[in-house]
Amino acid sequence: MLYLASASPRRRELLALLGVPFVVEVSRFDEATLNHLTDPAGYVRKAARSKAREVASRFAGVILGCDTDVSAPDGTILGKPRDADDAKQMLRTLSGKSHSVYSAVALMESDGETVTREAVRVIETRVTFDTLSEAAINAYVATGDPLDKAGAYGIQSGGLAFVTRIEGDLSSVIGLPLPTVRELLTAFGVALYTGVANPCPP
């Protein structure tokens, strides 16, 4: 059985596109323990691996852990905004500039206690924003869409209107780099495109 160690509905939707049955089992790993990390690529790698390992300690099967973060033009990690004012400031930081989005996927096999096989990948995608007016920033934040998203925008929703260029994998920016996940699942012997389009109940 394949377990997705994430509560993200966007990741569920993307993984379902590969036509593989899976169970959502949200990881209990506390990401606050990683707040000391400042390298965005290192952060997402550690977070994805830790999320997958926590679920792997409780369930036998193949476990997929994921993490995505936005890196500001100066390299600072932009997590989820604390509030509306924080979201507005993040969007001002990204306005008119290019930034990186890092997504990590960790795939591992477990016997329910011990990890017997593991692979971790980190993908960087470059995203360029148009210059944003205060009116646009205020209107977008007022929708509530940015408040639960790293970097204060969702490229699959209202934030797409701000993007002028993407260099790399769009699915990675959304939260699950499908080409990389497809490659890893195949390497682990997980059959894809079986016709199953929805996650199994937990």
C-alpha positions as CSV (number, residue, x, y, z in Angstrom):
1,M,0.0,0.0,0.0
2,L,1.1,3.5,-0.8
3,Y,0.7,6.1,2.0
4,L,0.7,9.9,1.4
5,A,2.1,11.6,4.5
6,S,0.4,14.9,3.8
7,A,-2.9,16.6,4.6
8,S,-2.7,18.8,1.5
9,P,-5.7,18.5,-0.8
10,R,-3.6,19.7,-3.7
11,R,-1.1,16.9,-3.2
12,R,-4.0,14.4,-3.0
13,E,-5.4,15.7,-6.3
14,L,-2.0,15.6,-8.0
15,L,-1.1,12.1,-6.8
16,A,-4.5,10.8,-8.0
17,L,-3.5,11.9,-11.6
18,L,-1.0,9.0,-11.6
19,G,-3.8,6.5,-11.2
20,V,-2.4,4.7,-8.2
21,P,-4.4,3.8,-5.1
22,F,-3.1,5.4,-1.9
23,V,-4.1,6.2,1.7
24,V,-3.7,9.6,3.3
25,E,-1.9,9.2,6.6
26,V,-0.9,12.6,7.9
27,S,2.5,12.7,9.5
28,R,2.8,13.7,13.1
29,F,6.3,15.2,12.6
30,D,6.6,18.6,14.1
31,E,8.1,21.0,11.5
32,A,8.8,23.6,14.2
33,T,11.8,21.5,15.1
34,L,13.4,22.6,11.8
35,N,13.0,26.3,12.3
36,H,16.7,26.7,12.9
37,L,17.5,25.7,9.2
38,T,18.1,28.6,6.8
39,D,18.9,26.8,3.6
40,P,15.6,26.3,1.7
41,A,16.8,23.2,-0.2
42,G,18.1,21.7,2.9
43,Y,14.9,22.5,4.8
44,V,12.5,20.9,2.4
45,R,14.7,17.8,2.1
46,K,14.8,17.4,5.9
47,A,11.1,18.1,6.2
48,A,10.0,15.6,3.5
49,R,12.2,12.9,4.8
50,S,11.2,13.4,8.5
51,K,7.5,13.4,7.5
52,A,7.8,10.1,5.6
53,R,10.0,8.5,8.3
54,E,7.4,9.3,11.0
55,V,4.6,7.5,9.0
56,A,7.1,4.7,8.1
57,S,7.5,4.0,11.8
58,R,3.8,3.2,12.1
59,F,2.8,1.6,8.8
60,A,4.2,-1.0,6.5
61,G,4.3,-0.2,2.8
62,V,5.6,2.6,0.6
63,I,5.4,6.1,2.1
64,L,5.6,9.4,0.3
65,G,6.6,12.5,2.2
66,C,6.6,16.0,0.7
67,D,7.5,19.5,1.5
68,T,7.4,22.8,-0.5
69,D,8.7,26.2,0.4
70,V,9.2,29.5,-1.3
71,S,12.6,31.2,-1.2
72,A,12.6,35.0,-1.4
73,P,14.8,36.7,-4.0
74,D,17.4,37.2,-1.2
75,G,17.3,33.5,-0.3
76,T,15.2,33.8,2.8
77,I,12.7,31.0,3.4
78,L,9.1,32.3,3.2
79,G,6.8,29.9,5.0
80,K,3.1,30.3,5.5
81,P,2.2,33.9,6.6
82,R,1.3,34.5,10.2
83,D,-1.6,36.8,9.3
84,A,-2.9,39.1,6.5
85,D,-0.2,41.8,7.1
86,D,2.5,39.2,6.9
87,A,1.0,37.9,3.6
88,K,1.0,41.4,2.1
89,Q,4.6,41.9,3.0
90,M,5.6,38.6,1.4
91,L,3.9,39.6,-1.8
92,R,5.6,42.9,-1.8
93,T,8.9,41.1,-1.4
94,L,8.1,38.9,-4.5
95,S,6.7,41.7,-6.6
96,G,8.5,42.4,-9.8
97,K,11.2,39.8,-9.1
98,S,12.2,36.2,-9.6
99,H,12.3,33.7,-6.8
100,S,12.8,30.0,-6.3
101,V,10.3,27.4,-5.1
102,Y,11.8,24.2,-3.7
103,S,9.9,21.0,-3.4
104,A,11.2,17.8,-1.9
105,V,9.8,14.3,-2.1
106,A,10.9,11.4,0.1
107,L,9.8,7.9,-0.9
108,M,10.6,4.9,1.4
109,E,9.6,1.3,2.0
110,S,8.9,0.2,5.5
111,D,8.1,-3.0,7.4
112,G,6.1,-0.9,9.9
113,E,9.1,-0.2,12.1
114,T,12.2,0.0,10.0
115,V,12.8,1.8,6.7
116,T,14.3,-0.7,4.3
117,R,14.7,1.5,1.2
118,E,14.7,5.3,0.7
119,A,15.1,7.9,-2.0
120,V,14.9,11.7,-1.6
121,R,14.8,14.3,-4.4
122,V,14.7,18.2,-4.3
123,I,13.4,20.2,-7.3
124,E,13.9,23.9,-7.8
125,T,11.6,25.9,-10.0
126,R,12.1,29.6,-10.8
127,V,9.0,31.8,-10.7
128,T,8.8,35.5,-11.8
129,F,6.2,37.9,-10.6
130,D,4.8,40.9,-12.3
131,T,5.0,44.2,-10.4
132,L,2.1,44.2,-8.1
133,S,0.0,47.2,-7.1
134,E,-1.1,47.6,-3.5
135,A,-4.7,47.3,-4.7
136,A,-3.9,43.9,-6.2
137,I,-2.1,42.7,-3.1
138,N,-4.9,43.9,-0.8
139,A,-7.6,42.3,-3.0
140,Y,-5.8,39.0,-3.2
141,V,-5.1,38.8,0.5
142,A,-8.7,39.7,1.3
143,T,-9.8,36.4,-0.5
144,G,-8.0,34.4,2.2
145,D,-6.3,32.3,-0.4
146,P,-2.7,33.2,0.5
147,L,-3.0,32.7,4.3
148,D,-2.3,28.9,4.3
149,K,0.3,28.8,1.5
150,A,4.1,29.1,1.6
151,G,5.1,32.5,0.1
152,A,1.6,33.8,0.5
153,Y,0.3,32.7,-2.9
154,G,-1.2,29.7,-4.6
155,I,-0.1,29.3,-8.2
156,Q,-3.0,26.9,-8.8
157,S,-5.4,29.6,-7.7
158,G,-5.4,33.4,-7.4
159,G,-1.6,33.7,-7.4
160,L,-1.4,32.6,-11.0
161,A,-2.5,36.0,-12.2
162,F,0.7,37.5,-10.8
163,V,3.1,35.1,-12.6
164,T,4.8,36.2,-15.8
165,R,7.3,33.3,-16.1
166,I,7.9,29.8,-14.8
167,E,11.2,28.0,-15.4
168,G,10.8,24.3,-14.3
169,D,8.1,22.1,-13.1
170,L,4.7,23.7,-12.4
171,S,3.4,20.7,-10.4
172,S,6.4,21.2,-8.1
173,V,5.3,24.7,-7.3
174,I,1.8,23.5,-6.6
175,G,3.3,21.0,-4.1
176,L,4.0,17.7,-5.7
177,P,6.5,17.3,-8.6
178,L,4.7,14.7,-10.6
179,P,7.6,13.7,-13.0
180,T,9.9,13.1,-10.1
181,V,7.2,11.2,-8.1
182,R,6.3,9.1,-11.2
183,E,10.0,8.2,-11.6
184,L,10.5,7.2,-8.0
185,L,7.3,5.2,-7.7
186,T,8.2,3.3,-10.8
187,A,11.7,2.6,-9.4
188,F,10.0,1.2,-6.2
189,G,7.8,-1.1,-8.3
190,V,4.6,0.8,-7.7
191,A,2.1,0.2,-10.6
192,L,0.8,3.5,-12.1
193,Y,-2.2,4.3,-14.2
194,T,-4.3,1.4,-12.9
195,G,-7.5,3.4,-13.3
196,V,-7.8,4.3,-9.6
197,A,-8.3,8.1,-9.5
198,N,-9.2,8.7,-5.9
199,P,-7.4,8.0,-2.6
200,C,-8.5,5.1,-0.5
201,P,-10.2,6.0,2.8
202,P,-7.8,6.3,5.8
